[in-house]
């Protein structure tokens, strides 16, 4: 057997090395390397990918607020023809006079499978493009080679996508591949991706677009990205970032509580509010404590709350001189 040795790097030498910082394509969300953008059908993945592509190609803002460094973009769209692509651009920029310069965004509606020449075509694009920064593949299933024999699905998927991940990483280009999620979702967002876990394991970054009763969120986790979940809104083909999903959710819940109390005709407790808003009783108790400290609600007795504008709902102790009747604050006894 041929003698094989490890190529060792001493810790002292390793720590003396200097590396360039991670190149961000969409700061905080899409770094260099292979990323997967997954979500349910018809949820708007393509619109979000186009948002990223336009922002990078124009040096604009992704999701309305994330500034991107300008560079060249290749969008491989095998789901839609040229006519539909044109209609999407028209929807985003109906006024041609205000349409940004999209000359750095190229499209193709055809591509070979990953094992049939896709990497050769990507390398040709890279070498003939001034500043290649982003490639979007819509969708990954269209370029996926046939499963390899004698391998389980995890092994097969990992081996299939590894060459694409290697190309993206070595060339410091972001490749964003669109993918579907399973019906019914999963406790862990990465487990929600359709197929085996080999794809998410191979990807440097995974983004999951989802929608529930609280609205639409974009979850991101990866090797170079800080884990986060952001709240988004979608209108007329335009995605807008609202902020951290937990903060936005709490803000929306506080607004619901405030509106309910403002419309109330008497003080309300956590259980009353839970019945009206449909929010969990425990959440409401915590939010009421925070809102009371900020003056957003006001205590009106033990476990009872009012909106600050409803001072007339606060009652004072029974008045012995008024036949023992309670007196409402702000009103004279009869």
Secondary structure, 3 states (H helix, E strand, C coil): CCCCCCCCCCHHHHHHCCCCCCCEEECCCEECEEEEEEECCCCCHHHHHHHHHHHHHHCCEECCCEECCCCEEEEEECCCCHHHHHHHHHHHCCCHHHCCCCCCEEEECCCCCHHHHHHHHHHHHHHCCCCEEEEEEECHHHHCCCCCCCCCHHHHHHHHHHHHHHHHHHHCCEEEEEEEECCCCCCCHHHHECCCCHHHHHCCEEEEEEEECCEEEEEEEECCCCCEEEEEEEECCEEEEEEEHHHHHHHHHHHHHHHHHHHCCCCECHHHHHHHHCCCHHHHHHHHHHHHHHCCCEEEECCEEECCCCHHHCEECCCHHHCCCCEECCCCCC
